[in-house]
Amino acid sequence: MPDASGTLETIALELGKALQPLEDLLGAGPGIFTKLGEELPREIAGDANIANKLSAAATKAGSLDPLITALATAITNNNPLSIIEKGVPLLQNIADLIALLKQVGDALHQAANALPAADKARLQTLAAEMAVRTIEYMAVGYLDERMPTLTNSLDLLGVIDREFKPDETLEVTNAPREVIPRRFRVDEIPKLVIHPDQYLQDRFKFGRPDFDGRVLLTKTLALLENLGVPGVIYETPGQPSVLEAYLFNLHADTSVSPPGLKAELGLPGNATFDQTVDFSDLWKGTVHVEANYAAGVGVTWQPPFTVKAIPPTGNLDLKVLLGLKAQNPDNNPITLLAVAGGTRLQAKSIGGSIGVDAHLSTAGGDVKPEVQLKVEEGKLIIDFSQGDGFIQKLLSGVHLEANFPFTATWNPKDGLRVTGDAGLEVFIPLHEDLVVVQLNGLYFSVGIGSDAAVHIGMAAQLTAHLGPLSATVDHIGADAAITFPPGASGRLGMADFSLDFVPPRGIGLAVDAGVVKGGGFLSVDTARGEYVGALELTFSGVIALKAIAIINTKMPDGSIDFALLILVTAEFAPIQLGFGFTLVGVGGLLAMKRRLDTEALRVGVRTGALSSVLFPQDIIANIRRIISDIKNIFPLATEHFVIGPMGKLGWGTPTLISLELGVIIDLPTPAVVIAGVLRCSLPAEDLPILNLQVNFAGGVDFDKGLIWFDASLYDSHLLIYTLTGDMALRIGWGDQAIFILTVGGFHPSFNEIPPDLRGLRRLGISLLSGDNPRLTCQTYFAITSNTVQSGSRVELYAEGCGLNIYGFLGYDLLVQFNPFHFIADLEAGLALRDGTDELMGIHVHGQLSGPGPFRARGEASIDILFFSISIDFDVTWGDDAPAQIEAEVDVLPLVEAALKDDRNWLATLPANAHPNVTLRKLELPPEQIVMNPFAVLSVSQKVVPLGLEINKFGNQKPKGTTRFELTFTDGGTDEVREEFATANFLRLSDDEKLARKSFDKMRSGLRFSTGDSSQTGANTAKDVIYELSYVHRKRGLTIRAGLVRLFGSVFSIFTGAGAVTKNKFAVARRTGGTPIAKVDVKEPEFQVVNGNDLSLHAPGLTAKTSAEAWQLHDDLVATNPELRGRLQVLSSYELSDAA
């Protein structure tokens, strides 16, 4: 019977046993610190606070014993409820003990303050880790007592440290006797498994130039003496240490770089050896060796994992297999993970092995390593029988099991192979021919549905052949649902039973009738309310029809609705259009209650998912991928309608260049997107030298105020060389003004990259296939409102014999056109490396600028191991650039003309005014505008930002006025702001061009109002008096009752029944509830601050944009030059982070 204890309770029990001896250890006083590697100085050895904390922790450790006994008894009795009940207080006591150990550390930290600096530092380091170090000490002792062979192995690997314990039968021992604090480096185990080469460097210096083998030899000697094998380490001045151990010797091999290990076997061998090592009752290790070799066989191990074995004569045949396996002696399953008394993951055994099969001679040979991991009779058990009252009531002891046998094997020849089975559904292949219908197999399944019912299903996969037509029906069958209604009201007493027909999940059709060939696919997912169908037919090889349809009857929120998407394409023999162009296909897309996701479409341009929308190929074979791509690009959305006509054009006969083009319109957004795939195969499609595929899409997003265009090379190559690259265009006029055109990405120092363009691939070609060796060439070109950028890079990589060669040559360029000037950052290098560690290399980094004059400056260096020689250079040549005659422009007349332009004057209604009518457009004479009585008048020009001292105007120099202001003295005003390209008005350095924003929203005009509300006169109170009359029913007379003044509450009741209130847009008809909390995103402000403490330099030095803040900075420096270099401009966000 499996153990009912859970994983958490088992860990608590074992940890409690490990900590149980702490009562005596802590009760002995400060001796615990000596065992942890730090002896207390006399000055604090008798510290009362430390003693009190040690006593309290010892008392708490003493209270663990009865709790451990109670939990062990509950586990023995296999009582899940008792296990949980007894496990909780033990866990709590362990947590309290750990807290008290931390208090011991705090007391030690406080007492160490009175010691000299060196003693204070080492003791306070121990104090900070007191709890962890104590648990490590006890865990190592606990493991050493119960699994000594395991601790010996972990000690050799450096995972644990402990004192040496030679075998008592040895008369002479040579292992060191110094005190070694116990450590258990659990955090090092992942590094040992994942990066063993780095681990060996860190723990033993193996793989580093200063490796001498001393640490590893000492640990090996200790392991041998623990096993009863004598040995000694010989030290010879100027020579590496040598471990002699009866049958072999081991020493550092300094003939290679970095040094490795070398061993020599002293005796010949021809034997088979099998040994089982018991680590515990559960864990066992196995050793299997088959060896045939002569005496004097030498074995070398060179970092990281190059092992060579060369016999002195003849051959060496060696087969070694080291295994580790966990299995109960009584064959009861072992529990891997569990919840007490319930769900658990178990297996009959779990283990692995690592081995090598070597056949070597003096001329070399063959070495085959192999690694295997195996789970035998693995099983997942979902058991609710021991759940609480609610679970028992709901599921009444539901118990499900799923087998998952698992085996994974790796070797260099076959790679990784994984075999196994998982899940609650089993398919049994039958292949029974029933004349007309073939039974391919049966499905048996068991599971719990969303209705909390146990579902047992049986379904079949059938294939029918009807002449040229074949049809496959998958998952057609029946489902038996067992429910457990409350009050034992089911038809079977406590349970209820129902049997339902299950329609097929998928239907596939294939037809081959000579003239007509093709197939179809139909998938039904009733749980999600989704139906998918596809059809692909070819008529005599002349016309190819393809259709895909997706119907949804459930929306993402679970509501019942209807959504439809249909994609139809037709490809046919080319129809000549003239000039070599042909029409080879037409198609279209129609979608109801689906929208266009432009972000997913842009991603699809780079991943190739766009091909699933425009004339998809081989849709039956790729139906799953195509449907997934379509659903990602056109997700479900209510109140949306998408239409997309498509066409396919070709050029040449046969077609050499084809263009698949579609126009996608999403209503009522509106969104208009043009998407396409351009393919080029030269000189012929069946044998192309150049195979080019460019996916592209572009559109206008009116909501965001953005024009965008993306293009990407996909599955393209020149001969055997892969071509890659991305291109993008962004023009924004909405919340974020932007202009970017790039092919291949951006300059590495450019900061203002939109989030969706951060992963652009360089335009490149791979001149060598594969990863080793590889030679790649990459380039990019970009234009922004501030910069012109360009760059290229060539990289070479080749690996062999454990080392690699890496070289590169590249540049990154910034260009200014008026006057022409460029700055290029150049770098080149060639290095011999071990992984990423450089052994030797040469590097050049510099900057070239010009012309007039040209200047080259930088540094060149040569590195060899630990030595480095560098040379700086700074060379200038050529004549100074002639003085540039800049065209001058008077900006003031341009500003005046803009202010006189009627189009720059606007009359807008404030936010609280609703006209509820539409006014017809009036034809007005010049210099006249019409204003609504509630409207607010504003004027805004886009010639130049106001309040900014400009020193350029485009590529011209401003003359006369260089700073402009607009004022109005007859009333209150608000400022109006527009987006301005800063580089059009200020001369920026190259660093500033890369770092500053391309556009800043700066002052452009005035709004002749001081708020966003309409202005009205004083309110006038008026009594409303109604005349009350009513019609007498019998007499038919109208009787006047007089004048009536209504109370306010009565007036509200009457108006609530009026026609206006009944309108669907009326406020009174809006549903109640808690409104969504309003979130105000504050625009960042920029401040001129002191560089030493980041405090505001003076009141009034705050601006809404960085350009205006820099203007304030420049004005201050112009007034007081001593402030140069002492002030900074920072945003409010940066200042809040700094605070």
N, C-alpha and C positions, 0 to 999 in steps of 0.2 A: 504494500500500500504506500503511495507516495506521501512524502512529508507534507503536512498541512501548513507548516510555517511559511511566512512570506519572506521576501528578500530582505526587507527592512528589519524584521525581527531577528533573522539569522545574523545579519551584520551586527546588530546590537548585542546579541549573545556573545559572539566571538570577540568583539571589542571590549565588552565587560570583563571577559576572562583575561584578556591581555592587560587590562588596567588594574585588575584585582591585587597584584603584588605591590601596588603603589602605597598601600597602607603602611607596610614595613619600611619601604624605601624613603618615603617622605617623613615618617616618624623618626628616622635616624638623624634628622637635622640637616645641616648644610652639605652632607656627603653627596646628596643628589647632584649638586653643581659640579663636583669633581667627576662624577660619572658622565656628565654631559660635556666634559672637556675643559671646564673652567673652575679652578679652585679659588675659594673666597679668601681675600687677604685678611690678615688678623684684625685690621681696623673694623671690618663689618661682619666678621664671622659670628659674633654674638648679637647681631642686630635683633632687637626684640620684635620689630614689625615683621621681619622675614620669618622669624621663628613662629609667630602667631599664624601667619598665612600658611606656612608649611603644615602646622598642626591642623588647621581647619581643612586643608585639602586632604590630609591623611585620614581624618575622621570621615569625610565624604567618601573616600575610596573604600573605607571599611564597611560602609553601608551597601556596597554593591553586592556582597556575597549572598544575602538572602534573596535579593531580587534576581540574581543569576539563577539560583536554585529554583525559584518559582517559575521562571520562564522555561528553563530546561525541562521541568516536570510537565508543563503544559504541552511542550513540543513532543515529549515522549508519549503523552496520552493522546496526541493527535487531536486536540480540541481547539478548533480555530478561534472560537470566541474567547477562550481562556488565553490563547496565545496573544491575541490583540490586547486583552486586558492586562496581562503581565508584562507585555513588551513596552507599553507606554511609560510606566514609572521607571523602568530601567533606562530608556532613552533620556528621560528627564534628568535622572541622576547623573548620567554620563555628561549631559550638557552642563549641569551644575558643577561637576568636577572640573571640566575644561575651563569654566569661568573662574573657578578658584585658582587654577594653575596660572591663568592670566594675572590674577591679583598677586600671586607670588612674583611673577615677572615685574609687576608694577612696583612692589616693595623693593626688589633688587635694583630696579632702575633708580629709585629715589635714594637708596643707600649709597649707590655708586657715585652720586654727585660729589661726595666728600673725598673721593680718591683722586690720585694723579691722572692726567689726561689719558695715558696709555691704558691703565687698568679700567678707568671709567668707560672708555670706548668699547673694550672687549666684553665687559660685563653687561653694558647696556645693549649691546648687540644680542647677547644671549637672552636678556630680559625681554626684548621685543619678540623673541621666538620661543619663549618658555613653554607654552602649552604644546606647540607643534613638536619641539625637540623632545619633550617628555613622552609624548605619544609615540614618536619615532623610536625612542629608546625601548619602550615597553613592547612595541610591535616586533622589533628585531629579535628581542629575547623570546617572545612568544612563538614566532616562526622557527627560531633556532631550536627550541625545545621540541616542537612537534614535527617539523620538516627540515632536519639538518642538511640533507642533501640539497634541498632547494636553496637554503640560505648560503651554502657553499658556492653554488652556481651563481647566485645573485651577487655574492661578494666578489667573485672573480670578474664579473661583468662591470663591477663598480656601482651597481644600483644600491647596494647597502654597504655600510662600513661597520665593522665589529671587531672585538678583541680576538686574537688568534687563540685557537684551542687545538693543539696537536693531539694526535691519538696517544692514549695512555700506554700503548705497547712499545712506543718508540723510546729507546734508551737515550738517544741524542737528538735534540731538535735545534734547528738553526733559524727558524722564523723569528722576526723581531718581537720583543716583549713590551714595547712601550704601550701606554694606554691609548686606545683608539676610541674616541666617542662614537657611540652607535648612531648611525644615520640611516634613514630609509628615504631615498630620493624617488618618490613615486612620480614626481613631475618629470623625471628624466626618462621614464619608460617609453612614452610616445616618441621621444627623439631617438631612442635606441632602436625602435621598430621602424620608424619612418625615415630617419636620416642617420643610419648607423655610422657612416663615415664621419659626420660632424661630431657625433657622440664620442667616438674613439679619440678624436682630436682633443675634445674638451676634457675628457677624464684621464687619458693616458698619454696625450701628446702624440698619439700614433697618427702619422700623416703630416707632422710638423717637422721642420728641419732640426729642432733640438730634441727629438725623441731619442732616449737612451735605453728604454725598456725597463728601467729600474722599478717603477711602480707595478708594472705588469708582472715582472719576474717575482717580486715579493708576494703578490697576491697568488700567483701560481704555486709558489713554494708553500704558502700557508694552506692552500687547498690540498696539495699532495700530502702534507704532514697530517692534516685532518683525516685523510683517507688511509693513513698508515704507511705511506710511501716516503722513504727518506730522501732527502735532497739537500743541496748546499749551493749557495751563490758565491762564486769566486770573483774577486775584484783584482784587476791588474791595472796599474797606472797607465793611462793613455789608451786603454783598450776598453771595449764595452763589457759590462757585467755578463757572466755566463752562469746559467742555472744547469747544474748537473744533477740528474735524477735517475740514476741506475740504468734505465733503458735508453735514455735520450738526453740530449743537451739542447738548450734554448738560449739565444742571445740576439741582441739587436744587430741588424745587417746594415752596416754603414757604407757598403759598396754601392748602394743605390741612393738616389735623392728623390723624395725625402727618405730617411732610413726606414727599413722594414724589419721583419723578424725572420730568423733562420733557425731551423731545427735539424738535427741529424739523429737518425735511429741507429743504435749501436748493435743490434742483433738482427739476423735475418728472420723472416717470418713466412710461414705457409700454413695458415690456419683459418678456421671459422670461429667467430666469437659472438655469443649472444648473452646479454646481461639485462636483467630487469632491476630498476632502481625504484624503491618505494619512497616517494616523497611524503605520502600520507596514506591513510586508508583509501582515499578517493583518487589521488593523483599518482600516476606511475610513469616512469621514464623507461624507454627501451633503447638498447644499443645493439646494433647488428653490424659486424665487421667481417668481411671476407678479404684476406690479404695474401699476396704472394710477391715477395720482394727480397732482394739480397741485402746484406749488411751494408751500412753506410749510406742509405738513402737520404738525400738532402731535400728538405722542403722549405721553400721561401714564400713569404707573404709580404707583397709590396702594396703600399697604400694605393687606392682604397681597398680593393678586393681582388688583387691579382695573385693567385696561388699557383706555384709551380713545384712539381715533384720530379726529380731526375735521379734515376737509379745509377749506381756506379757502373754496373754492367747488366746486360740482359734487359728484362722487361719488369715493369711494376704494374700489377693488377690489384686494384683496390676498390672495394665497394663498402661504403659507410652509410648507415641509415640511423639517424637519431630521431626518436619519437617521444611524444608526450601525450598521455591519454588520461581522461577522467572517466571512471566507471565504478559503480558500486559493486562490492564483492558478491552481494546477493542478487545482482542484475536488476535491482529496482531502479527505476529511472532517476536521473539526477535533475534537480530543479535549477534552471538557469536564471529565471526571473519569476516572481510569484507575488500574489496578494494573498494574505493569510486565508486559507480555506476556500479559495476561489480560483480566479483565472490564473493560469501559470504557463510558462514556457519550459518544456522539459525535453530530455533526450535520454536514450539508453546510454550513449557515450558521446563525448566530444574530444577531439584530439587533432594532432597534426604531426607532420614529420618533415625533416629536411635531410637530404642525402646527396651523395655524389658517387658517380660511377666513373672510375678513371682507368685508362689503359695507356701507359706511357712507356717510352724507351729513351735511350740516350739522345735520340733525334727529335723527341717531342712525343705528342700523342693526342688523345681525345679525352676531355673531361666533361661529363654531363651532370650538371646539378638538377635537382628536382625538389619542389616544395609541394606539400599536400595538406589540405585542411578538410576535415570530415566530421559531419554530424550524423550519427547513426540513430535511426528511428526517432527523429525529432518530431515533436507534437505540440501544437498549440491547443490548450484546453480552455474554453470559455465556460465557466461554471458559476451559476447564480444560486446554487442550492444553499450556500451559506451566507447569502446576502441579508440585508436588514429586512424588516417587515414589509416595507414598500416594494422592494425588489422581489421578494418571495411572492407577494400578492400579485405583482404584475406579471412575472415570468414563471412562477411556480416551479422552480428547480430546473430551468432550462440548462442543458449541458451539451456543448458542441465541441467537436474535436476536428482538427485538421492536421494531416501529416505533412512534414516538410523535410524529407531526407535531403541532405546537401553534401556535395563533394566538389572541391575546387582543387585543380592540379595545375602547376606551372612548371614548364621546362623551356629552355631556349629554342628548341625545335618546334614545338607545337604551341607555345605561348600559354595563355590562361584558358583552361577549359573548366566550365561549370556545369554540373548536372544536378538535377533535383526536381522537386515537385512542391507546389504550395497552393493553398486555396481551398475553398469549400465546394468546388465544382469539379467533377470528374467526367472526362470524355472517354468513352470506350469505343474504339474503332471496330466496326463489324464487317463492312463491305459485303453485305448480303444483297445478292441480285434477286429482286422480286419481279422479274420480267420487265414491266413497264417502269417500275420505280426501283432505284438502288438505295438501300439503307446504308449510308456511310458510317453512322455511329449513333450512340445514345449519350445524352448528358444526364448526369445525376447531380443534384445540388441540394444544399440545405443552408438556410440563413434566417436572419431576423429582419423583417421589413420595418418600414417606418410606422406601420400600424401595430407594432409590438407583437406581431404574430410570427410563429415559427412556420417558415415556408419550406416545403419539401417538393422539389420539382423533378420532373422527368421530361426530357425533350429529345427530339430526333433531328438529324440532318439528312435530308433526302435529296436525291438527284433524279430527275425524270428526263428521258430522251424521247422526243417526239419528232422524228425525222430530222430536219436540219436545225431544230430548236432544242436546246438543252436548258434546263432550269434547275437551280439549286435552292432549296429552302432550308434555312438554318434556324435552329432553336424553335421549332414548332412542337407543342406538347401540352402538358397540363401542370397545374400548380395546386398543391394541397396546402391550405392554410389552417393552422391550428392556433386558435386564440383561447384566452382564459378569462372569460367575462367575470365580473364581480358577482358575488352571491351564488356561485355555482349554478348559474342560470343557463349554461350551455347545453346543447343537445346531447352531449356525452357526459353530462354531470358538470364537473369542474371545467371541462374543456368544450370548445365548439370546433366544428370541422366543416370546411367548405372546399369544394373542388371546382376549379375554374379552368376554362380553356385559355391557353397562352398563344397568342398569334405569333407568327414568326418574327424574329428580330431583323432578319435580312433575307432578301431574295435576289439571286443573281441569274441573269439570262445571257445566253450566247447563241448566236445564229450564224450559220454558214450555208447560205443557199446559192452560192456561186455569184449571182448578181449582187446580192445583199449580204454583207458581212458586218458583224459587230456584236454588241452586247449591251446589257443594262444592269442596273443595280438599284435595289430598294431596301432601305433600312428603316425599321420602326422602333422607336423608343417610347413606349407608352408612359413610363414613369416621368419622363421629362416632357412629354407631349411634343415630340419632334419626329418628323417624317422626312427622310432624305431619299431622293431618287436621281438616277443619272442614266443617260442613254447615249450610245455612240454607234452610229451606223455609217457604213460606206457603201455607196451604190456604184458598182462597176469601176471603182477606183477613180471616179470622176467627181462625185460630190460626197463630202463627209459632213454629216450632221452630228452635232453634239448638244446635249441639253442637261442641265442640272437644276433641280428644284429642291427647295427646303421649305417645309411647312411647320410652323410652330403653333400649338394650341394652348401653350402655357407661357406666360411672361416670366422674366427673372424674379419678380416679386411674388410669384405663385398664383397670380390672378389668371382667370380664364379669358383668353383673347385669341386673335387670329393674326398671324404674321406670315408673309409669303415672300420668297425670293426665287426668281427664275432667271437662269442664264442660258441663252441659246446662241450657238454659232454655226455657221455654214461655210465650209471651204470648198472651192470648186476650181475647175480648170481656169487658167488666167484669162481675163478679159482685157484686151488692149485698150489703154486710155490715151496713148500718144506719148512721144518722146521716150519710149522704152518703158514707161510705167504701166503696170497692170493691176487690176483689181482681182484679188485671189480669195477674199473672204469678207463676210458681213456678219454682224451679230448684235446682240443687245442684252441689257440687264434691266430687270424690273424688280423693285423691292417695295413692299408695303410694311410699315411699322418696323423698318430698319433704317439706320442712318449710316452715313459715311464717316468713318473714323480716320481723319487725315493723318494723325500721328501713327496709327498702325499701317496706313498706306505708305508713309515715308519710310518706315522700317521695312516694309515689304519690298520697296525699291532695292534695298541693299541685300536682303535675304533671298530674293528671287520669288517671294510670295506673290508678286504682281502677276507672274505668269499663270497663276491659278485663276485669275480674273479675266485676263485677255487671252482668248483662244487657247484654253488649257489643252495639253496634249496627253493622250493615253489616260483618259479620265477613269476608266474602270480599274486599271491597275493602281492608280494613284489617288483613288477616291477619298481615302481618309485624310491625306495631306491637303488635298484641294478643298474639301469641305471645311477643314480646320482653318485654312487661310481665309476662305470667304467669310466665315463667321467672325473671324478677328477683325477683318476690314469693314464688315457691315454688321455691327452688333445690333441686337434688338433694341428698339426705342419706339415709344408711342408717338403718334402725331408726326411721323416722318414718312416721306415718300421719295424714293430714289429711282432715277431713270438714267440709263447709260448706253447710248448707241455706240457701236464699234465698227471698225473697218480694218481690213488687212490689205496693204498695198505691197507690190513687189516691183523690182526693177531688174531687167535683163531676162533673157531666155536661154537656158533655164534661170529661175530666179536666183540672183546672187545677193541682192539686198532686199530685206523685207521689213516692213514697218507695221506693227500692230498698234492701233491707236483707238483710244476710247475717250469719250467726254462723259463725265459723271456729274449729275446734277442732283443735289440734295435739297429738297423742299420741306418745310418753308424756311430754312435757315437764312438766306440761301447760300449754298456753297457750290462752286463750279470748279471742277478739277479735270485737267487733261492728263491722261496717263498713257504710256506707250512702252513698247519693247522694240528696239531696233536691232536687227540681226544682219550680220555681214559675213559671208563665207567666200573667200577668194583663194585661188582662182575658180574653185568649184566646190559645191556643197559636199560632195562625196569624198573629196580629197583636199581639204582646205589647208593652205599655209597660214592664212590669217582667219581666225574664228573670233568674231567680235559680237558681243551681246551687251547692249546698253539699255538698262531699265531706267525709265524716267517718269516723273510725275510733277505737276505744278498746278497752282491754283491761286485763287483769291479768297482770303478769309475776311469778310466784311466786318464780322464781330470784333476780331482782334486788330483790324486794320493792317493786314499783312499780305504781301505778294510773295509766294515761295515757289521754288523750283529745285528739285533734287534729281540727280542722275547717278548711276552706279554701273561700273563694269562688273558683269556677272558671268562666270563660266567662260571666260575669254582667254585665248592664248595665241601666241605667235609661234608657229611650229610646235615645239614641246614646252615653250616658255610661258608661264602663267602671267596674265596681265590683270592688274587690280587698280582700283581707284574710285574716288567719289567726287561729286561736284555738287555745289549748292549755291542758291541765290536767295537772299532775303532783303526785301524792301518793306520797311514798317513805318506806318504813319499814325498808329494808334497810341496805346498807352506807352509803348516803347518804340521810339523812332530809331530806325536802324537801316544801314545799307551795307551789305556784305555780298561779295562775289568771290567764290573760292573754287579752285580745282586742286584737290589733294590735301586740303587742310590749311593750317595757319602757322605763322612764326611761333616758335616755342615760348616766347615771352609775351605773346599777345593775350590779354586778359579778358577782353569783352567778347567771349565766344558764347553764342546762345547754347542752352543746355542740349538741344537736340542735334547740335553740330559738333559736339565734343569728341565723338568717336570716328570722325571722317578718316578714311584710309588714304594714304599717299598714293599718287599716281605712280605705279611701279611695275617692274618686270623682274621675274625670277629667272636668272640665266642658268641656274643649275637646279635640276629637279630634286626634290627631297629636302631633308633638313641637314644632311651631312654628306658631302660638303654643300654649301649654299652660297650663292652670290646674288645679291639683290640690288636693284637701282630704284631710287624713289625720288620724286620731285613734287613741288607744290607751287601754286601761284594764287595770291589773294589780293583783293582790293577792298578797302573799307573807306569810310568818309575821312579817316585820319591818315591811312597808310596805304602803301603798295608793298606787298611782301612776296618774297620768292625764296626758294631753297631747294637743295638737292642733297642726296646722301647715297653713298655706295657702301655696302657691308659685305665682308667675306668671313666665312666661318668654315673650319675644317677640324675634324676630331679624329684622333687615333692614338693608340698606345696609352690611353688614360689621360692624354693632354689634348689641348686644342689650340688652334691659331685663330685669332680674331683681329680683323682689321677694318678700318672705316675711313672714309673721306667724305666731307660734307661742308656745306655752307648755308647760312641763313642771311637773307639780304633784305634791307629796307631802302626804298628809293624815294627821292624827292625830285619833282620835275621842274619846278620854277623857284629858284635856279636849280639846275640839275645837280644832284648830289646823291651819293649812295654810301651806305655803310654795310659791310659784309662781315659776319662772324665766321671764321674758317676753323676747321678742326680736322685732324687726321691722326691716325694711330695704328700701330701694329704690335701685337703682343702674343706671347706664348703663355698659356694659362693652364692651371689645374682646376677644372670647373670654372668658377668665376674668380679664383685667386690668381693674380698675375705673378708669373715667375720672372719674366723679363719683357721689356717692351720699349717702344719709342713713341712719343706723343708730341704733337704740335698743336698749339691753340693760338689764334691770333685774330686781328681785326684789320681789314683793308678798307680804306675810305678814300674818296676822291670824287671827281678830279679837282685840280687846282688848289693845292698840289695833291698828289697821291701820297698816302701814308700807310705803312704797314708796321704793326706793333704786336707783340705777343710773347710767347714763351715756348721753347722746345726743351724736352727732357728725355733722358735715357734712364731706364730703371732696370736694375739687375738684382734680383732677390731683395736684400735689405739696403742696397745702395742706389742712390739717385743723383744724377747730374743734370742740372737745368741751366739754360741760357736764355736770357731776355734779349729781345731785339726791338728796335724802334728806328725805322728807316723812312725818310721823306724824299721824294723826287718830283720833278716837274715844276712848272711855273705856277705862281699864284694865279688863281682865277681872276680874269679881268672884272672890273667893277660892273655889276649888273645894273642896267638902266631899267628900273622898274616902272611899269606903266602906273600912272597915278589916276585916282578917281576921287571926285568930290561926292561923298556919300550923302551929305545933307539934302541936296535936291531930290535924291531918290527917296529919302524918308518923307520929305514934304509931299512928293507925288503920291506916295502910298497912303498918306493920311487924307489926301483929297479924293482918293478913289472910293466911290460909293460902296464897292464890293467889300471893303474892309470895315464898314460900319454895319453893325447888326443890332436888331431889336429883338431880344429874346424874352419869352415869358419866364417869370420866376418859378421856382419849384412848387409853390403853393397855389398857383393859378391854373385853372382848367377851363379853356374857352368853350369846349363842347360843341364848337361850330367850326366850319371850314370857310375861310374867306377867299373869295376869288382874287386872282392876281390882277393888279392894276398896272396899266401902262403909265409910267411916271416920266415927267421931264427930267433932264439931267440935274444933278445936285439936289435931289429930293428923295426922301424915303418916307414910308408910312409906318407909324408906330401904333401898336395896340395900347390903349390907355394904361394897361397894367404892365406893359413891357419895360425892360431895362435896356438902355442904350449902351453899347460898347464899341470901341474901336481898337483894332489890332493890326499892326504891320509886321511883315516878315522879312524886312530888308536887313535889319541889324538889331541885336539885342540891346535893350535900354540899360543904362547904368554901367555898361562895360567899356573899359578903355581898350579900343581895338587898335592893333598895329598892322593888320592886313585886311583886305576885303577880297575874298577869293584868292586869285593870284596877283592882285594889284595892291598898290600901296595907297591907303587913304590920305587925302590931303585936307587941310582945313580942320574942321571939327572931327574929333575921334571919339568923343563920348557924348551920348545923346540921352536926354531926359524929356518926358512928356508930363506936364502938370495941368491941373484944373483947380481954380481957386474959388469957384462959385458954389461948391457943394462937396459932399463926401464922395470918395471914389474907392474902388478896389482895383488891384492890379490884374491884368490879363497876361497869361504866359503862353508861349509857343515853343516848339522844339527848334533849336538852332544847332548846327554843326560847329562845334567849338573851333576846330582846326581851320574854318573859313575866316575866322576873325582874330585868332591869336597865333603867334609863331611858337610852335611847340618843339621841344627837343624830341629825339627819337624815343627815348624812354617814356616821355610824357605821351607821345602818340600811341604807344602800346598799352600804357597803364590807364589813361583817362577814358571817360565815356565818350563815345562818338557823338552823342547828342545830349544836350542839357536843356531843360525846360526853363527858359529865362524870360524876363519881362519883355512884353512886346506892345502893351497898350494899356488902356484904362477902361474900367467899367463904372458907369456913372450911377453907382448905388453903393451902399455900405452893407448890404446883406443880400440874402437870397429869398426875400419875401416881398410880396406886393405891398405897396404903401396905400393906406386908405385914410379917410378923414375920421373925425370923432364918431363914436357909436351913438345912436339916438334911440332911447327907449320909447316904445309905443305900445299902448294897451290895444289889444285886438278884441273887438266885440263882435259877436256873431248874432245874426237874426235867426231865431228859431221858429220854424213853421212845420206843420205836419198835416197829412191828409186823413180826413175821417173816412174809415172804410165803408160804413153803411151809407152815409150821406153823400160821399164823394166830394166833400167840400174841403178847401184848404183853410186851416185855422191858424192864425198867426198868434204865437205864444209870447212874443216880445223879444227884447235884447238880452243876451246872455254873455257873461264874461267867464271863460274857461280857466280852471286851475292848470298849472303847468303839467302836473302828472296826468290829468285827463287829456290834455292836448297831445301828450306823447302817445297815449293809448290810441287815440283816433288816427294820428299820423302813421302808426304802425300798421294800419289796415289799408293805407292808401295805395294807389297804383304804382307810385314810384318805389315804394318799399317792396312790392311784389316783383320788381324787375330783378333779373338774375345777377345784375352788376351792383345791386344795392348793398350798402355796408351792412344793413340789418340782416341780410341773408348769408353773410360770411360765417363760417363755422367757428366755434370757439376753440379753446385749447391754449396751451402755452406757446407763445410765439418763439421763433428761433432767436436766440440771443444775437444782438447786433455786435458785429466785430468791426472796429475801426482800425485800419492799418495806417499808421502815421507815416507820412513821408519823411525820410531822413533829412536832418538839417546838417549844415557844415559850419564848423567853428574854427576861428583862428586861435590857437592855443600856444602856451609856452612849452618849449621842447623839453624843459627839465622836469616839470610835474604835470603836464597836460591840462593845466587849468586855463580857463578862458582868459586871454590876455587883457581884455578890457571890455566893458559893456558895449553892446551894439555890434560886436564882431561875429554875428551869426547870419548865415545866408541860406537860401533854399537850394542852391546848387553849388557844386564844387567850383565851377568857373567864377561865380560871383564871390565866393569865399576867397579864392586866389586873388581876385581883384582887390578885396579889402586888404589882403596880405601885402600885395604889391604897393598899395597906397601907403601903408604903414612904413614899409622899408624905404620908399621914396622920401618920406618925411623924416625918418630917423634911420640912416644907413647902419647904425650900430646893431639894429635888430636882425640884420641879414644872417641867416643860419641859425637863429635862436627861436624861430616861430615855425609852427606846422599847421597844416589844414587837415582836419580829421572830421569824419562823419559822426553823428550822434551815436550810431550803432557801434562804431569802433571805440568811442569814449566809454560807452556803457560796458563793453567787454573788458576794457582796460581797468575799469573800476572794480 
